[in-house]
Amino acid sequence: MYVQPEHRQSENIQLLTNIAIKKAQEMEVSDIDLLIAADKKGIQALLKPLDLTPTAVQFSKHYEISLNTKSPNLHPPHPELDIPEPPLPGAIPLRDPKTNELVYNNQDKPVFIYPITDANGQLIKTSKNLPIYPIPLRDPQTKNWIFDADGELLVSPILKDDKGKIFEHQGMVQFHPPSYKMQGGKLVLEKDDSGNYLFLNVERDGQGNIVLSPEGIPIFQHNSLT
């Protein structure tokens, strides 16, 4: 707390200190620090009965500097960020998680993640009225982002319920996870015979409702969907 000079009367300081100590006891804080000028002997005397312990001595020196003095800038310049112009509102440039550098497709264009829209191009939003961004796929071995044959970023499809509405769990939108398999002793993303990456389908009951775990998490099948 900073007290303006015109309000630095002993009674005000003592009142603020008493309130601060009482509030600190209610909040169960561990320490209170008060900085009192060395020449304020009266305020120091008022604080002694409050069981405050002097813990340090502060020394300072003031210099008069001309307004025309060119002082050095103590703040380092901010680096120029490589932020490409988004092609659509809400688009987020994709970056390499290891280097933070922009990711480019096979046409040497920066890759963007776009918020999910419906058939009319309108944003599909969560129950909290927030835009939904798909989850890009990464190679389990190299951790690189995955692109299809056309150079498009591969993302997990969004999970919908039997009524076609976005499925959420504890406020988090759910997606179909990718299908994995062991190949040559390594975990790889599974593809079909046409080279399309596969994603797990969700388990549904006889009425088409999504089957959930006791925690309310959707259960996915071991077979896959394209």
Secondary structure, DSSP 8 states (H G I E B T S, - for coil): ----GGG--HHHHHHHHHHHHHHHHHHT-S-------TT-HHHHHHHGGGT---------------TT------S-----------SSTT-EE-B-TTT--B-B-TTS-B-EE---B-TTS-B-B-TTS-B----B-B-TTT--B-B-TTS-B-B--B-B-TTS-B-EETTEE-B--B-EEEETTEEEE-B-TTS-B-EEEE-B-TTS-B-B-TTS-B-EEEEEE-
